[in-house]
């Protein structure tokens, strides 16, 4: 077995800077999502502050268990792991749960738009049942992971989590879902219906969803050796789950962030309050972040474009499957140009011996694609999108692309190189067949669930 070192303690100052940026971005999105007027304003911000404090508590717990320097006299435990076949099956289950979440979330929005069913009356309709399956699967896998840490590990909680950080992260994400899921209905019961999709409970839920998808990638990649850089033509079956999960992140985050621009013929007061550069900044942020992440995680030039095309194709298939004209794939179409230019930069510069700033050129290329190609197309696809202050938009797009590109690179490099519990005995063919068969069977079941559903009318 070859094992790459586990998570290393990070600098507290760096963590504080990243946390501060995350809080600022979160507060801005909450403000852009709509703030109630009158006497409800103080209560609203108290609720936002409380949720941020709880999230900070989870962040501290993650740092304490996985990153904080161990106390004096506590040795760093030897790395341990479940068998590769078990990790592959857990990754597959997380992948299946994520696919149900993608379809259930799309379906839920379609039915809400078509039938206008009020909050509460939709509790047991089929889109929500699909999403409940996802939540339940993640929570059960979190309990199983905690059991494995307690059964196989030794020492304190910190030492047990350090010995197997991937299973530790599964436990923490499942615990976060226990908090994030009831936060949404409680928020509705206090403040009523959301003014937009960007309420803070929605932001927390979608962050948890993205974390689940990344864990599926981490578990899958922990079963294979560190890869050398390669071209997209050398992708194999072992890359299927990572590509599907990154495409799922693009789908879910795109649905949350872009839905309110779809089919809009005039700007509402809420949309007028948002900065004019926000739409292209969201697009380039998604592309640069997930593009660098998947390129570095798979060590594959072209994986960014493949992921975006998978997301676009899935979005179009869902629109066709539900036979709806109220949903659009325009936002995902706008992601193709920056993804292509990002991958083109990687292809041109990959042969250089120094690859430390490879991501920076890719991020700048994505920003260039957004400014030169995506921006003019966005003006055609979204009639309400108009930019008056071009210099400001250029600055924001470049900074957003660099920031998310750096973050995606850090996560991607970690996924590519850390926690490589690769046994001498490879995963057997039956286990791989079960993994691929489970993904295909879940897709077929999704189609059956959709075509046999009775509309809530």
N, C-alpha and C positions, 0 to 999 in steps of 0.2 A: 504494500500500500504506500502510495506517495501522498504526502500531506503538505499543502502550502500553509504557511502560518495563518493563524486565526486573525480576527479583528484586532487591530493595534490601537492602543490608547491615542486619542486625538488631542490636539491642543485645545484647552478650554477657550482660549481667545477666539480661535477659528470657529468653534462651535457657537460661541455667543454671537459672533458676526452673522453666521448663517441663520441662527434663530431670529435675530433682529430683522434681517431681510425678509424671512418667511412671515413674521408677524406684520411687517409693513405691507407686504403684498396681500396678505389675507385681509387686513383692514380695508385696503383700497378696494378689493373685490367685493367686500361686504357693502361698502359705501356705494359702489357702482351698481350693486344689486338692488339698491333701494332701501331707504331709511324711512320708517313711519314718521308722521308729522305730529306736532302738538305734544300732549302730555306723555305720549308713549316713547318719545325719543330717549329720555334718560333710562327708562326701563330696558329699552332695546339695547343700548350700549352696555348696560350692566350685564345683560345676558351674553353679549358678545365677549365681554371681558372674562366672564366666568368660564365660557367654553374655551377661550384661549388659555386660561390658567390651567384647566384640566388637561388640555393638550400639552402644555408645558410640563405638567406632572408626568405624563407618559414619556415625553422626551427625556426628562431627567432619569426616569426609571430605565429607559433604554441605555442611556449613557452609563448609568451606575452598573448595570448588569453586564454590558458588553464592552465598554470603552474605558471606564474609570480605572485608574491605577489600583491594583490589589493592595490591601493593607499589608503592613510589614509582617513578614513571617508567613504570608500566604503565597504559595508557589503557583505559577501558571500551570493549569492542568494539561495533561497530554490530550491532544485532539482525539475525539471519538466520533463515530458516526454510525447510523443505521446502515444495513447492507445496501448496495447500489440499487438492487431491484426494488427495495422498499422505497428508496428516495425517488426512483423513477415513477413508481405508482402514485406516490404522494403528489409529485409534480403533475402527473396526468389528472388526478382528481381535482387539484387546484385549477388546472387548465380547463377541465370540463365545467367546473363551477363558474369560471370566468366567462366562458362562452354563453352559459345560461344567463349570466348577469348582463352581458352585452345585448342579447336578444330581448330579455325581459325588460331592460331599461328602454330600449327602442320601442317595444310594443306598448309599454306603459304610457309613454309620451303620445304615441299615435292614438290610443283609445281615449286618453284625457282630452286631446284636441278634438277628436271626432264626436265624442259623446258628452263631454263636459261633466263627467261624474264627480260629485263633490268629494272632498277629503273625508275619509272614514268609510264611505260606501264602497270604496275600491279595495278593501282589505283582503278579500278572498278571491279577487278575480285572477285569471290565469297568469297574466304577466307578473303579478306579485308573488304568486306561488313559485314561479321559476326563480325569482330573486330570493325567496325564502330558502329554496334549496341551496343556492350559493352560500348564503349566510350560514345555514346549518352545517354545510360541509366544511366550511372554513373553521367554524367553532369546534366541531368534532375533531378535525385534524389538529387544532391547537391543543385540545385536551390530550389527544394521543401523543403529541410531541412533548407535552409537559410530563406525561407518564414515562416516556422514554428517558427524559433528562433525569427524572427522579430515580428511575430503576437502574440505569446504567452509569450515571454520574456519581461523583463523590465530592464531599466538601460542602462549602457554602453555596448559596444560590449563584453568586457571581462565578464561582469556579465551575459549577455545572453548566451554566449558560456559556461560559468561555470555551468549554470543551467541545461544544457543538453549537456554534452561533447561528447556523441556519435554522435548526429546530427551535432555538431560542427566539428567533425573529418570528417564526410561525406562531409561537405562544403569545408574543407581544401583540402581533397584528390581530389575532383572534380576540385578545383581551380588549384591544381598542375598539373592535366591532361591537363588543358587549356594551360599550359606552356610546358609540356613535349611532347605533341603530335606534335606541329609544330617544336619543337627543332630538331626532327629527319630529316625531309626533308630539313630544313635550313642547318643542318650539312652536309648532302649529297651534297647540292648545292655548299657549300664552299670547302669541302674536297674530294668530289667524293665518290666512293664506299668504304664501310668499308673494312679494311684489315682482320677483323675477326668479330665474333658476339659480342665481348666485347667492342664495342664503348660506349662512355659515354651516348649518348642519349638512347641506348638500356638499359644500366644499370638503368637509371632514369625511363624509361617506366616500366621495370620489377619490380622495387621497388614500383611504383604506383600500378601495378597490384596486387602485394602481399598485399598492404595496403587495396585495395578494398575487397579482399577475407577475410582479418582479420576483416574488418568492418561488413561483413555479419555474421561472427562468433559472434562478439560483440553484434550485434542487436538481434540475435537469443538467445544468453545466457542471455540477459537482460530481457527476458520474463519468465524465470524460476527461482525458488529459488536457493540459494547456495546449491550445492550438497555435500554429503559426499563421501569420497573415495569409489570406488567400482571396481568390476572386469569387464572385457570386455563383459562377458555374460549378463550384465545388461544394455547394450546399448539399447536405444529406438529410436523412430522416431524423437524425439526432438534433437537427436545427429547427425541426417543425414546431415544437412547443415554444421555444424562444421567439420565433417569428410571429406565431399566432398571438402570443401574449403581448408583444410590443404593438402589434396591429390592434389588439383589443384596447390597449391604453390609448392609442390614437383615436379609436372610435369613441370610447367612453368620455375621455376628456374633451374631445371635439364636440360631442353632443352637449355636454354641459356648457362649454364656453361659446359655441357658435350658434346654438339653436335660436336665439332671439333675433339674429339677423336674417334668418330664413323667411322668405315670403313676406318681407316687410316692404310696404309701399310708401310709408311715411314714418318719420321719426317721432316716437312718443316722447313726452317730457323726460322720462327716465333715460331713454337712449340718448337724448340730447345732452344729458349731464355727463355722459361718458366721454373721455378724450377721443379725438378723431383718429389717433394712431393705434387705438386699442385692438381693432380687428387684425391688421397685419402683424402686430406685435404678438398676439396670441398664436397666429399661424406659424411665425418663424420660431417662437419659443417652443412650440410642440415639436416642430421638425428638427431644430438644432438639438433639443434635449434628447428625444428618443432616437434620433438619427445617430448621434455620436455614441449613445449608450449601446445600441444594438451592434453598430460597427465594431466597437471595442470589445463587447461581450463575446461576440462570435469570432472576432478577429477576421472579419469578412468585409471587403470593399463591395458595396452595392446592397448590403443588408438594409440600409436606411430606405432606399428606394423600394425594395421589395416589401418592406413593412408598410410603407405608405400606400403602395398599390394594393396590398392585401386589405388594408382598411377601406380604401375607396371601393374595391370590388365587393367587399362584404356589405358596405353601406348601400350600394346599388342593388345587391341581391335582396337585402331586407326591404328596401322600398318596393321592389317587384313582388316579393313574397306577400307583403301586406297590402299590395295594390293601392298605395296611397300617394296622393299628389301634394300632401301637406308637409312632407319631409323632403329635404334637399341633400344632395351630395356635393354642393358647390364648394363648401369649405375644404373638403378633402381633395377636390380637384386642384385647389389653389396650393396645396402642399407639395405637389409633384415637382414643380420647378426648383424650389429650394432644396428638396431632397436629392434631385439629380445633380445639381451643382455641388452639393456637399460631397456626394460620392465621387464626382469627377475630380475634385480636389484630392481626395484620398487616393484615387487611382493614379494621378499624376505624381504625387509626392511620396507614395509609399516606399519607393525604392531608396529614398534618402536614409542614410544610416542613423540620423538623429530624428526620432519621431516624437520627441517630447511636446512639440507645439503643433503636431499634426492636426489636433482637434481645433486649434485656433484658426488655421486656414480654412478648415471645413465650416466652422461657424460663420466666418466672414463670407465664404462662398454662399452659404444659405441666406445670409442677409442680402447679398447682391441679387440672388435669384428672387427674393421677395420684393426688392425695390424695382428691379427691371422688368420682371414678368408677372409676379403675383399681384402687385399693386395695380397695374393697368387692368388686369383681368377682374380684380375685385370691384373696380368701378363699374364694369359691365354687368357682373353677376349680382351685385348688391347696389341697386340704384340709390339707396339712402346713404351709401358710404362716400363721403367727400372729405378731402383733406385740404386745408387752407395753409397750414404751417408745415411746409415740406422739410425745412431743415430740422425741425424738432422731431418729425417722424423718422427721418434718417438716423438721427442720434439714438432714439429709443429703440429702433429695430436693431441697430448694430450692438448696442449694449445688451439688449435682451438675448440676442443670438449668442453673444460671447458668454453671458452668465449661464444660460441654460446648457450651452455646449460644454462648458467647463464641468458643470454638475453631472451631465450625462456621461462625460468621459470618466469622472471619478467612480461613478457607480459601475459603468461598463468594465473598466479595468479590474475592479474588485471582483465582479462576477466571473471574469475570464480567468483569473489567476488564483483566487483564494478558495480555501475549503475543498481542495481537490482530493477527495477520498476515493481514489481509483484503485479497486482491488485488482489483483493479478488475474482473477477469474472474471471474464467479461459477463455482462448481462446476457442471459440466455435468450434465444430466439423466441420462446413462448412468452416471456415477460415483455419483450418489445412488441410482440404481436398483440398482447392484451392492451398495451398502452395505445398503440395506433388504432386498434379495433375499438377501444373505448371512446376515443375521440370521434371516430367516424360514426359509431352507434349513437353518440350523444347528438351529433349534428342531424342524423336522421330522425331522432326522437323530437328534436326541436321543430322540424318541419311538420311532423304529425301533430304536435301540440298546437301549432299555429293554425293549420288548415282545418282542424276539428273543433276549434274554439267557437263558442257562441257569443256574439257581441252583447254587451250589457245594455240592451235597449228593450 
